[in-house]
Amino acid sequence: MKIILILPTILLCNSTLSVAESQLTLSPSLVHFDYTEFGTANETLDRELGWLPGLEFKLSHTITTNWSVDIYSAYYQGTVDYDGQTQSGNSLTTNTDTMLLRFGGQITTELYKKTGVFAGTQLHQWNRDINSTANTSGIDEIYNWVEYSIGIKSDFFINQNNNLNIDIAYLLIRNTDLDVDLSRVDLGSTTLDLGDGTGTRLNLNWKRIAPDNTHYDLSLFIELWEFGRSNSKLTQGGSPNVLVTEPRSETQNIGVKLNIEYVF
């Protein structure tokens, strides 16, 4: 009886260990960046639009048949169009040098037949350099925030060589601060606390299953979030110092990624 009880246990352990694998994904990407700020009466103050090329990395590890973890990072940089107004209300058209950075992780557990739930967190940084024009001086701003996410994902198998995956997540935007630098016009600098926000992200991924260890995927994604209106604060080190406030804003990104995956 002891042998009969022990052998199934050994076989079960070996089966669990055999599913463990790791996957490294490199993703050249392109995102359409769409950012809008709103006044207290919900009027549009300014909008920034443009395409940003980027590169994403992801390291995934399947722990068991039901659990997996991901660690990922992303980098986007480029120039977008700025259409807004000055502090005095005059129209302003210029460009904004934009850099987006993010780093995070996610854990996923399968619930039923290729359908699972996940939770994750990401650290974001956005460097925003509104360029000067002949009549106005630009502004340097750096946004930092933490994103918490929870969502559901599912695989839809088309045939034995292809599958379609979709996931949707609810986002909480927290701990957002903004470094404002007005030193170009000697008005000093300060750090503002932005209001908490929420958002959502949708990913649609098509994968071609290959017999070797290298796979190629194509992903489309949409992500939306908002920042609440900030506190008002005097700058420091300026001549003179001025009171600054960051308005409420919304971001809507639409992008595409080519995923090159290597399983090891």
Backbone as CSV, one residue per row, in Angstrom:
resi,resn,N_x,N_y,N_z,CA_x,CA_y,CA_z,C_x,C_y,C_z
1,MET,0.819,-1.208,0.000,0.000,0.000,0.000,0.861,1.270,0.000
2,LYS,1.983,1.212,0.704,2.838,2.401,0.745,3.386,2.737,-0.631
3,ILE,3.765,1.727,-1.401,4.308,1.971,-2.744,3.234,2.556,-3.639
4,ILE,2.018,2.075,-3.544,0.920,2.571,-4.380,0.629,4.032,-4.067
5,LEU,0.737,4.422,-2.798,0.462,5.809,-2.424,1.595,6.746,-2.822
6,ILE,2.834,6.269,-2.729,3.986,7.129,-3.000,4.164,7.390,-4.482
7,LEU,3.983,6.401,-5.328,4.240,6.568,-6.761,3.373,7.647,-7.400
8,PRO,2.043,7.683,-7.165,1.265,8.766,-7.753,1.738,10.139,-7.310
9,THR,2.211,10.217,-6.056,2.711,11.511,-5.567,3.942,11.954,-6.334
10,ILE,4.858,11.013,-6.592,6.066,11.333,-7.357,5.717,11.740,-8.781
11,LEU,4.791,11.030,-9.403,4.390,11.345,-10.767,3.735,12.715,-10.843
12,LEU,2.938,13.056,-9.833,2.283,14.353,-9.812,3.305,15.467,-9.689
13,CYS,4.307,15.296,-8.843,5.360,16.314,-8.690,6.135,16.499,-9.971
14,ASN,6.476,15.398,-10.639,7.218,15.501,-11.893,6.406,16.209,-12.952
15,SER,5.086,15.948,-12.980,4.220,16.594,-13.963,4.168,18.091,-13.727
16,THR,4.092,18.484,-12.440,4.029,19.905,-12.106,5.312,20.618,-12.497
17,LEU,6.450,19.974,-12.225,7.729,20.603,-12.546,7.946,20.712,-14.049
18,SER,7.409,19.810,-14.821,7.676,19.781,-16.255,7.026,20.935,-17.000
19,VAL,5.989,21.576,-16.390,5.326,22.658,-17.105,6.087,23.973,-16.950
20,ALA,7.016,24.026,-16.010,7.744,25.274,-15.784,8.597,25.613,-16.998
21,GLU,8.422,26.821,-17.509,9.219,27.300,-18.630,9.290,28.807,-18.568
22,SER,10.244,29.371,-19.267,10.408,30.818,-19.317,10.344,31.287,-20.759
23,GLN,9.982,32.553,-20.925,9.823,33.123,-22.258,10.276,34.570,-22.247
24,LEU,11.137,34.926,-23.182,11.614,36.293,-23.343,10.993,36.880,-24.604
25,THR,10.365,38.054,-24.468,9.675,38.689,-25.584,10.242,40.075,-25.842
26,LEU,10.613,40.341,-27.078,11.074,41.648,-27.535,10.036,42.191,-28.506
27,SER,9.569,43.439,-28.262,8.447,43.971,-29.037,8.731,45.369,-29.568
28,PRO,9.167,45.501,-30.843,9.151,46.829,-31.475,7.701,47.310,-31.548
29,SER,7.470,48.573,-31.176,6.098,49.046,-30.994,5.914,50.438,-31.577
30,LEU,4.646,50.789,-31.791,4.275,52.123,-32.251,2.968,52.488,-31.564
31,VAL,2.948,53.635,-30.872,1.754,54.051,-30.148,1.321,55.443,-30.601
32,HIS,0.020,55.614,-30.756,-0.546,56.937,-31.044,-0.917,57.570,-29.716
33,PHE,-0.155,58.600,-29.334,-0.289,59.267,-28.048,-1.326,60.376,-28.168
34,ASP,-2.284,60.421,-27.223,-3.376,61.405,-27.256,-3.629,61.874,-25.828
35,TYR,-3.207,63.103,-25.537,-3.308,63.660,-24.181,-4.067,64.982,-24.237
36,THR,-5.034,65.153,-23.309,-5.869,66.359,-23.287,-5.998,66.882,-21.871
37,GLU,-5.874,68.204,-21.698,-6.092,68.843,-20.410,-7.392,69.635,-20.445
38,PHE,-8.086,69.671,-19.276,-9.397,70.304,-19.195,-9.425,71.338,-18.077
39,GLY,-10.188,72.419,-18.323,-10.371,73.453,-17.325,-11.436,73.069,-16.311
40,THR,-11.695,73.971,-15.357,-12.664,73.699,-14.294,-14.086,73.592,-14.827
41,ALA,-14.365,74.189,-15.984,-15.685,74.079,-16.613,-15.705,72.966,-17.667
42,ASN,-14.703,72.079,-17.621,-14.569,70.940,-18.534,-14.262,71.349,-19.967
43,GLU,-13.794,72.576,-20.177,-13.388,73.015,-21.504,-11.985,72.487,-21.806
44,THR,-11.692,72.270,-23.081,-10.381,71.780,-23.487,-9.364,72.913,-23.451
45,LEU,-8.287,72.718,-22.708,-7.233,73.721,-22.617,-6.127,73.478,-23.636
46,ASP,-5.724,72.229,-23.779,-4.697,71.889,-24.764,-4.783,70.401,-25.058
47,ARG,-4.186,70.036,-26.203,-4.182,68.633,-26.615,-2.865,68.330,-27.307
48,GLU,-2.339,67.124,-27.055,-1.102,66.670,-27.684,-1.368,65.351,-28.404
49,LEU,-0.989,65.315,-29.684,-1.246,64.151,-30.526,0.006,63.805,-31.316
50,GLY,0.255,62.502,-31.491,1.364,62.102,-32.342,1.733,60.648,-32.150
51,TRP,2.545,60.127,-33.078,3.010,58.744,-33.038,4.364,58.673,-32.363
52,LEU,4.522,57.693,-31.468,5.772,57.490,-30.751,6.268,56.068,-30.995
53,PRO,7.461,55.894,-31.566,8.043,54.551,-31.689,8.610,54.113,-30.350
54,GLY,8.653,52.799,-30.138,9.163,52.328,-28.866,9.607,50.880,-28.910
55,LEU,10.024,50.398,-27.761,10.507,49.035,-27.622,10.072,48.517,-26.252
56,GLU,9.535,47.306,-26.226,9.102,46.690,-24.980,9.815,45.352,-24.776
57,PHE,10.072,45.041,-23.506,10.667,43.763,-23.113,9.750,43.090,-22.102
58,LYS,9.643,41.777,-22.180,8.869,41.034,-21.184,9.528,39.692,-20.910
59,LEU,9.671,39.359,-19.642,10.173,38.061,-19.222,9.053,37.350,-18.481
60,SER,8.625,36.206,-19.003,7.518,35.452,-18.430,8.021,34.108,-17.926
61,HIS,7.409,33.661,-16.828,7.770,32.349,-16.282,6.507,31.627,-15.832
62,THR,6.296,30.425,-16.359,5.177,29.583,-15.953,5.623,28.756,-14.761
63,ILE,4.991,28.988,-13.610,5.380,28.297,-12.387,4.756,26.907,-12.338
64,THR,3.434,26.856,-12.534,2.692,25.596,-12.610,1.704,25.716,-13.756
65,THR,0.855,24.717,-13.925,-0.146,24.780,-14.991,-1.134,25.909,-14.774
66,ASN,-1.248,26.429,-13.541,-2.256,27.449,-13.238,-1.680,28.813,-12.869
67,TRP,-0.361,28.917,-12.704,0.214,30.174,-12.232,1.393,30.598,-13.108
68,SER,1.460,31.887,-13.387,2.582,32.439,-14.145,2.846,33.873,-13.696
69,VAL,4.071,34.337,-13.928,4.443,35.702,-13.572,5.122,36.356,-14.775
70,ASP,4.965,37.680,-14.891,5.583,38.472,-15.945,6.301,39.661,-15.330
71,ILE,7.457,39.997,-15.892,8.155,41.242,-15.587,8.386,41.961,-16.915
72,TYR,8.062,43.233,-16.991,8.164,43.907,-18.281,8.590,45.368,-18.125
73,SER,9.086,45.913,-19.226,9.464,47.319,-19.282,9.178,47.840,-20.687
74,ALA,9.056,49.160,-20.811,8.763,49.767,-22.102,9.419,51.142,-22.179
75,TYR,9.785,51.522,-23.419,10.428,52.815,-23.668,9.899,53.358,-24.986
76,TYR,9.333,54.570,-24.943,8.849,55.246,-26.146,9.415,56.665,-26.174
77,GLN,9.768,57.141,-27.355,10.292,58.501,-27.453,9.990,59.065,-28.828
78,GLY,9.659,60.354,-28.855,9.384,61.018,-30.122,8.864,62.429,-29.881
79,THR,8.328,63.037,-30.920,7.784,64.396,-30.869,6.328,64.381,-31.286
80,VAL,5.480,65.041,-30.505,4.053,65.110,-30.808,3.650,66.572,-30.999
81,ASP,2.502,66.785,-31.609,1.989,68.134,-31.849,1.260,68.662,-30.617
82,TYR,1.511,69.924,-30.287,0.864,70.589,-29.166,-0.046,71.685,-29.709
83,ASP,-1.322,71.649,-29.318,-2.291,72.655,-29.727,-3.031,73.121,-28.482
84,GLY,-2.723,74.351,-28.034,-3.332,74.817,-26.796,-3.327,76.319,-26.682
85,GLN,-3.001,76.790,-25.490,-3.026,78.228,-25.236,-2.016,78.578,-24.153
86,THR,-1.639,79.854,-24.118,-0.735,80.350,-23.093,-1.518,80.656,-21.816
87,GLN,-0.802,81.041,-20.743,-1.456,81.398,-19.492,-2.410,82.570,-19.660
88,SER,-2.117,83.435,-20.611,-2.981,84.603,-20.855,-4.150,84.285,-21.779
89,GLY,-4.233,83.042,-22.282,-5.354,82.650,-23.120,-5.111,82.753,-24.605
90,ASN,-3.913,83.138,-25.032,-3.602,83.224,-26.454,-3.327,81.837,-27.025
91,SER,-3.712,81.613,-28.272,-3.510,80.318,-28.913,-2.021,80.016,-29.046
92,LEU,-1.682,78.743,-28.877,-0.282,78.326,-28.958,-0.202,76.988,-29.686
93,THR,0.596,76.960,-30.751,0.847,75.731,-31.495,2.354,75.498,-31.528
94,THR,2.768,74.335,-31.048,4.188,74.013,-31.020,4.338,72.494,-31.021
95,ASN,5.510,72.003,-30.640,5.764,70.566,-30.522,6.192,70.232,-29.094
96,THR,5.989,68.985,-28.736,6.416,68.513,-27.418,7.321,67.292,-27.587
97,ASP,8.540,67.385,-27.056,9.422,66.219,-27.011,8.931,65.311,-25.884
98,THR,8.646,64.061,-26.224,7.963,63.160,-25.299,8.751,61.878,-25.108
99,MET,8.904,61.458,-23.847,9.523,60.173,-23.534,8.672,59.470,-22.485
100,LEU,8.294,58.228,-22.762,7.496,57.423,-21.855,8.315,56.219,-21.404
101,LEU,8.362,56.012,-20.094,9.057,54.865,-19.512,8.100,54.143,-18.578
102,ARG,8.198,52.817,-18.539,7.406,52.062,-17.569,8.115,50.759,-17.218
103,PHE,7.885,50.318,-15.989,8.454,49.059,-15.513,7.470,48.442,-14.546
104,GLY,7.204,47.139,-14.684,6.215,46.535,-13.806,6.229,45.028,-13.828
105,GLY,5.242,44.456,-13.136,5.110,43.017,-13.062,3.659,42.620,-12.934
106,GLN,3.398,41.343,-13.187,2.029,40.838,-13.170,2.032,39.357,-12.809
107,ILE,1.030,38.928,-12.058,0.854,37.515,-11.739,-0.515,37.077,-12.245
108,THR,-0.564,35.888,-12.861,-1.784,35.390,-13.493,-2.087,33.981,-12.993
109,THR,-3.353,33.706,-12.753,-3.782,32.359,-12.415,-4.943,31.952,-13.313
110,GLU,-4.914,30.719,-13.787,-5.960,30.217,-14.673,-7.158,29.759,-13.859
111,LEU,-8.348,30.157,-14.300,-9.573,29.771,-13.617,-10.248,28.572,-14.273
112,TYR,-10.384,28.664,-15.625,-11.124,27.611,-16.308,-10.804,27.635,-17.798
113,LYS,-10.228,26.562,-18.309,-10.017,26.350,-19.738,-9.464,27.586,-20.453
114,LYS,-8.228,27.942,-20.134,-7.509,29.040,-20.786,-8.080,30.419,-20.465
115,THR,-8.885,30.510,-19.439,-9.383,31.796,-18.966,-8.853,32.031,-17.561
116,GLY,-8.247,33.183,-17.345,-7.637,33.460,-16.059,-7.809,34.893,-15.626
117,VAL,-7.395,35.161,-14.409,-7.419,36.517,-13.873,-5.979,36.920,-13.537
118,PHE,-5.710,38.214,-13.542,-4.364,38.696,-13.259,-4.424,39.981,-12.448
119,ALA,-3.324,40.260,-11.767,-3.152,41.502,-11.023,-1.715,41.960,-11.213
120,GLY,-1.538,43.275,-11.324,-0.195,43.776,-11.580,-0.009,45.199,-11.110
121,THR,1.208,45.665,-11.235,1.536,47.046,-10.904,2.622,47.530,-11.855
122,GLN,2.594,48.832,-12.160,3.599,49.435,-13.032,4.008,50.797,-12.477
123,LEU,5.282,51.115,-12.645,5.797,52.447,-12.372,5.944,53.175,-13.705
124,HIS,5.368,54.361,-13.806,5.395,55.139,-15.046,6.190,56.425,-14.852
125,GLN,6.859,56.848,-15.918,7.470,58.177,-15.975,7.241,58.763,-17.359
126,TRP,6.809,60.024,-17.382,6.582,60.737,-18.640,7.366,62.042,-18.593
127,ASN,8.356,62.167,-19.484,9.113,63.407,-19.631,8.474,64.233,-20.742
128,ARG,8.018,65.416,-20.392,7.260,66.276,-21.307,7.978,67.614,-21.446
129,ASP,8.524,67.885,-22.623,9.260,69.120,-22.898,8.495,69.897,-23.966
130,ILE,7.679,70.864,-23.525,6.920,71.708,-24.451,7.878,72.746,-25.029
131,ASN,8.102,72.683,-26.326,9.133,73.501,-26.959,8.757,74.973,-27.007
132,SER,9.781,75.810,-26.922,9.593,77.255,-27.028,9.279,77.647,-28.469
133,THR,8.609,78.775,-28.620,8.366,79.354,-29.943,8.987,80.753,-29.961
134,ALA,8.759,81.471,-31.064,9.340,82.815,-31.178,8.766,83.770,-30.142
135,ASN,7.514,83.502,-29.675,6.845,84.428,-28.763,6.593,83.860,-27.365
136,THR,6.840,82.582,-27.166,6.559,81.971,-25.871,7.733,81.086,-25.442
137,SER,7.836,80.902,-24.141,8.872,80.044,-23.592,8.267,78.700,-23.206
138,GLY,8.999,77.642,-23.463,8.511,76.301,-23.175,8.603,75.927,-21.702
139,ILE,8.121,74.725,-21.405,8.085,74.216,-20.036,8.612,72.783,-20.028
140,ASP,9.400,72.450,-19.021,9.830,71.067,-18.790,9.004,70.476,-17.658
141,GLU,8.416,69.302,-17.883,7.622,68.632,-16.862,7.974,67.138,-16.834
142,ILE,7.963,66.569,-15.644,8.183,65.129,-15.476,7.073,64.580,-14.594
143,TYR,6.295,63.660,-15.146,5.211,62.997,-14.417,5.702,61.632,-13.919
144,ASN,5.354,61.305,-12.690,5.633,59.979,-12.127,4.370,59.464,-11.462
145,TRP,4.033,58.189,-11.706,2.847,57.626,-11.055,2.948,56.108,-10.971
146,VAL,2.084,55.552,-10.116,1.982,54.108,-9.937,0.637,53.648,-10.463
147,GLU,0.672,52.582,-11.236,-0.562,51.989,-11.778,-0.774,50.609,-11.171
148,TYR,-1.967,50.379,-10.621,-2.372,49.065,-10.150,-3.452,48.541,-11.093
149,SER,-3.367,47.259,-11.443,-4.319,46.709,-12.413,-4.853,45.367,-11.952
150,ILE,-6.088,45.082,-12.340,-6.695,43.777,-12.141,-7.556,43.501,-13.364
151,GLY,-7.512,42.271,-13.865,-8.235,42.006,-15.098,-8.452,40.536,-15.363
152,ILE,-8.950,40.256,-16.548,-9.248,38.899,-16.985,-8.713,38.707,-18.392
153,LYS,-8.230,37.493,-18.689,-7.709,37.191,-20.012,-8.205,35.826,-20.456
154,SER,-8.259,35.637,-21.775,-8.746,34.364,-22.301,-8.143,34.097,-23.666
155,ASP,-7.885,32.816,-23.964,-7.386,32.375,-25.265,-8.533,31.818,-26.094
156,PHE,-8.572,32.230,-27.387,-9.532,31.686,-28.323,-8.738,30.995,-29.425
157,PHE,-8.761,29.682,-29.430,-7.969,28.941,-30.416,-8.692,28.910,-31.756
158,ILE,-8.007,29.391,-32.795,-8.573,29.374,-34.142,-8.339,28.015,-34.785
159,ASN,-7.119,27.533,-34.703,-6.782,26.189,-35.171,-5.515,25.758,-34.442
160,GLN,-4.938,24.642,-34.845,-3.791,24.117,-34.114,-2.537,24.970,-34.263
161,ASN,-2.497,25.874,-35.238,-1.319,26.706,-35.463,-1.498,28.162,-35.058
162,ASN,-2.703,28.570,-34.711,-2.984,29.968,-34.408,-3.903,30.065,-33.188
163,ASN,-3.717,31.116,-32.412,-4.707,31.409,-31.375,-4.808,32.911,-31.172
164,LEU,-5.951,33.315,-30.661,-6.253,34.711,-30.400,-6.460,34.886,-28.914
165,ASN,-5.740,35.836,-28.342,-5.826,36.102,-26.909,-6.342,37.511,-26.688
166,ILE,-7.210,37.677,-25.697,-7.726,39.001,-25.354,-7.662,39.169,-23.848
167,ASP,-7.267,40.336,-23.403,-7.324,40.626,-21.973,-7.750,42.065,-21.761
168,ILE,-8.460,42.297,-20.688,-8.947,43.628,-20.343,-8.698,43.856,-18.863
169,ALA,-8.242,45.055,-18.527,-7.858,45.354,-17.151,-8.469,46.673,-16.702
170,TYR,-8.773,46.736,-15.433,-9.196,47.968,-14.772,-7.985,48.547,-14.056
171,LEU,-7.751,49.856,-14.195,-6.546,50.493,-13.679,-6.872,51.490,-12.570
172,LEU,-6.031,51.499,-11.558,-6.052,52.532,-10.532,-4.758,53.333,-10.649
173,ILE,-4.876,54.660,-10.787,-3.721,55.544,-10.921,-3.512,56.249,-9.580
174,ARG,-2.342,56.005,-8.971,-2.087,56.519,-7.629,-0.684,57.127,-7.531
175,ASN,-0.467,57.905,-6.444,0.855,58.472,-6.107,1.465,59.240,-7.280
176,THR,0.648,60.078,-7.900,1.106,60.836,-9.068,1.671,62.186,-8.649
177,ASP,2.899,62.464,-9.054,3.478,63.782,-8.810,4.045,64.342,-10.110
178,LEU,4.167,65.638,-10.162,4.605,66.348,-11.358,5.671,67.367,-10.996
179,ASP,6.859,67.204,-11.584,7.932,68.192,-11.435,7.791,69.221,-12.549
180,VAL,7.600,70.483,-12.164,7.430,71.578,-13.121,8.663,72.476,-13.081
181,ASP,9.280,72.700,-14.242,10.489,73.518,-14.329,10.218,74.715,-15.239
182,LEU,10.185,75.921,-14.624,9.953,77.170,-15.369,11.218,78.021,-15.413
183,SER,12.367,77.361,-15.320,13.627,78.101,-15.244,13.974,78.803,-16.549
184,ARG,13.355,78.405,-17.667,13.655,79.095,-18.940,13.286,80.568,-18.883
185,VAL,12.268,80.875,-18.047,11.868,82.279,-17.886,12.122,82.726,-16.446
186,ASP,13.019,82.045,-15.745,13.461,82.407,-14.400,12.297,82.505,-13.410
187,LEU,11.352,81.547,-13.517,10.212,81.530,-12.602,10.289,80.367,-11.615
188,GLY,11.436,79.694,-11.569,11.636,78.657,-10.578,11.037,77.315,-10.951
189,SER,10.904,76.454,-9.952,10.382,75.110,-10.169,9.660,74.635,-8.913
190,THR,8.853,73.571,-9.062,8.139,73.005,-7.927,7.661,71.606,-8.279
191,THR,7.120,70.907,-7.281,6.536,69.584,-7.492,5.092,69.604,-7.024
192,LEU,4.186,69.164,-7.887,2.758,69.147,-7.598,2.282,67.714,-7.373
193,ASP,1.230,67.589,-6.568,0.581,66.300,-6.362,-0.700,66.273,-7.194
194,LEU,-0.776,65.344,-8.141,-1.967,65.217,-8.976,-3.010,64.340,-8.292
195,GLY,-4.268,64.556,-8.649,-5.344,63.758,-8.086,-5.336,62.336,-8.615
196,ASP,-5.852,61.398,-7.797,-5.942,60.000,-8.214,-6.881,59.853,-9.405
197,GLY,-6.656,58.793,-10.188,-7.496,58.542,-11.353,-7.734,57.057,-11.549
198,THR,-8.492,56.742,-12.587,-8.759,55.355,-12.969,-8.544,55.221,-14.472
199,GLY,-8.612,53.986,-14.959,-8.433,53.762,-16.386,-8.755,52.336,-16.764
200,THR,-8.462,52.006,-18.017,-8.678,50.658,-18.515,-7.681,50.375,-19.624
201,ARG,-7.409,49.086,-19.837,-6.493,48.680,-20.908,-7.044,47.420,-21.577
202,LEU,-7.021,47.409,-22.911,-7.492,46.264,-23.693,-6.378,45.816,-24.625
203,ASN,-6.047,44.524,-24.593,-5.044,43.941,-25.472,-5.672,42.838,-26.307
204,LEU,-5.390,42.860,-27.603,-5.824,41.808,-28.516,-4.578,41.270,-29.199
205,ASN,-4.307,39.975,-29.000,-3.050,39.399,-29.459,-3.297,38.174,-30.337
206,TRP,-2.664,38.151,-31.505,-2.716,36.997,-32.400,-1.351,36.330,-32.424
207,LYS,-1.337,35.020,-32.196,-0.083,34.272,-32.129,-0.072,33.147,-33.155
208,ARG,1.049,33.059,-33.864,1.307,31.952,-34.779,2.176,30.940,-34.042
209,ILE,1.657,29.746,-33.796,2.375,28.729,-33.054,3.325,27.995,-33.985
210,ALA,4.605,28.064,-33.659,5.639,27.433,-34.480,6.195,26.208,-33.757
211,PRO,6.739,25.237,-34.493,7.276,24.030,-33.854,8.582,24.269,-33.102
212,ASP,9.301,25.354,-33.427,10.562,25.618,-32.728,10.315,26.516,-31.518
213,ASN,11.385,27.062,-30.954,11.277,27.852,-29.728,11.061,29.342,-29.964
214,THR,10.973,29.770,-31.212,10.764,31.177,-31.530,9.382,31.367,-32.141
215,HIS,8.585,32.283,-31.546,7.241,32.559,-32.029,7.128,34.041,-32.384
216,TYR,6.170,34.343,-33.260,5.921,35.727,-33.674,4.449,36.057,-33.438
217,ASP,4.216,37.161,-32.731,2.860,37.598,-32.410,2.638,39.008,-32.952
218,LEU,1.368,39.377,-33.072,0.980,40.744,-33.403,-0.074,41.177,-32.393
219,SER,0.170,42.319,-31.733,-0.738,42.798,-30.693,-1.266,44.186,-31.024
220,LEU,-2.542,44.390,-30.741,-3.173,45.702,-30.781,-3.629,46.041,-29.369
221,PHE,-3.423,47.287,-28.932,-3.834,47.639,-27.579,-4.404,49.043,-27.516
222,ILE,-5.294,49.225,-26.549,-5.892,50.525,-26.242,-5.788,50.712,-24.736
223,GLU,-5.313,51.873,-24.305,-5.226,52.150,-22.874,-5.672,53.582,-22.605
224,LEU,-6.474,53.732,-21.559,-7.051,55.016,-21.184,-6.842,55.230,-19.691
225,TRP,-6.492,56.459,-19.301,-6.462,56.799,-17.888,-6.583,58.299,-17.722
226,GLU,-6.754,58.733,-16.473,-6.922,60.154,-16.183,-6.115,60.531,-14.950
227,PHE,-5.744,61.816,-14.887,-5.147,62.411,-13.703,-6.109,63.466,-13.174
228,GLY,-6.285,63.502,-11.860,-7.108,64.547,-11.272,-6.366,65.871,-11.197
229,ARG,-7.099,66.941,-10.999,-6.516,68.276,-10.869,-5.568,68.304,-9.674
230,SER,-4.453,69.025,-9.815,-3.434,69.062,-8.766,-3.746,70.127,-7.720
231,ASN,-2.937,70.136,-6.681,-2.926,71.251,-5.739,-2.263,72.456,-6.389
232,SER,-2.411,73.604,-5.787,-1.733,74.824,-6.257,-0.551,75.104,-5.343
233,LYS,0.586,75.497,-5.948,1.806,75.627,-5.162,2.719,76.685,-5.772
234,LEU,3.394,77.444,-4.919,4.355,78.432,-5.382,5.654,77.759,-5.813
235,THR,6.227,78.264,-6.896,7.544,77.775,-7.305,8.608,78.287,-6.336
236,GLN,9.787,77.688,-6.419,10.915,78.111,-5.600,12.110,78.408,-6.498
237,GLY,12.897,79.379,-6.099,14.107,79.720,-6.832,13.877,80.611,-8.029
238,GLY,12.677,81.178,-8.133,12.367,82.039,-9.265,12.483,83.505,-8.929
239,SER,12.401,84.320,-9.962,12.437,85.755,-9.773,11.437,86.410,-10.733
240,PRO,10.129,86.472,-10.353,9.584,86.084,-9.043,9.148,84.621,-9.030
241,ASN,8.694,84.148,-7.849,8.025,82.855,-7.767,6.559,83.021,-8.161
242,VAL,5.977,81.977,-8.775,4.595,82.067,-9.253,3.807,80.864,-8.752
243,LEU,2.493,81.048,-8.692,1.598,79.976,-8.264,1.206,79.148,-9.488
244,VAL,1.395,77.812,-9.422,1.089,76.942,-10.563,0.113,75.843,-10.133
245,THR,-0.708,75.419,-11.085,-1.677,74.340,-10.888,-1.740,73.517,-12.164
246,GLU,-1.790,72.204,-12.040,-1.941,71.336,-13.203,-3.409,70.925,-13.319
247,PRO,-4.043,71.127,-14.481,-5.469,70.801,-14.619,-5.722,69.301,-14.733
248,ARG,-6.977,68.936,-14.658,-7.374,67.543,-14.892,-7.041,67.152,-16.325
249,SER,-6.682,65.879,-16.536,-6.279,65.448,-17.874,-6.722,64.019,-18.147
250,GLU,-6.754,63.679,-19.430,-7.066,62.325,-19.889,-6.051,61.903,-20.941
251,THR,-5.640,60.640,-20.901,-4.721,60.064,-21.878,-5.394,58.887,-22.569
252,GLN,-5.280,58.833,-23.917,-5.839,57.738,-24.703,-4.774,57.276,-25.698
253,ASN,-4.228,56.110,-25.460,-3.189,55.561,-26.327,-3.724,54.374,-27.115
254,ILE,-3.390,54.338,-28.406,-3.707,53.193,-29.266,-2.405,52.755,-29.917
255,GLY,-2.084,51.459,-29.832,-0.795,51.025,-30.332,-0.807,49.650,-30.959
256,VAL,0.324,49.330,-31.579,0.524,48.032,-32.208,1.934,47.545,-31.861
257,LYS,2.066,46.228,-31.625,3.359,45.643,-31.266,3.601,44.388,-32.082
258,LEU,4.822,44.224,-32.563,5.277,42.973,-33.140,6.101,42.255,-32.087
259,ASN,5.603,41.100,-31.633,6.237,40.381,-30.532,7.094,39.242,-31.060
260,ILE,8.358,39.266,-30.692,9.282,38.171,-31.043,9.566,37.420,-29.754
261,GLU,9.079,36.187,-29.640,9.144,35.418,-28.410,10.119,34.257,-28.538
262,TYR,10.903,34.089,-27.500,11.825,32.949,-27.447,11.555,32.165,-26.167
263,VAL,11.219,30.899,-26.301,10.907,30.018,-25.171,12.154,29.222,-24.795
264,PHE,12.464,29.202,-23.508,13.644,28.443,-23.069,13.367,27.778,-21.720
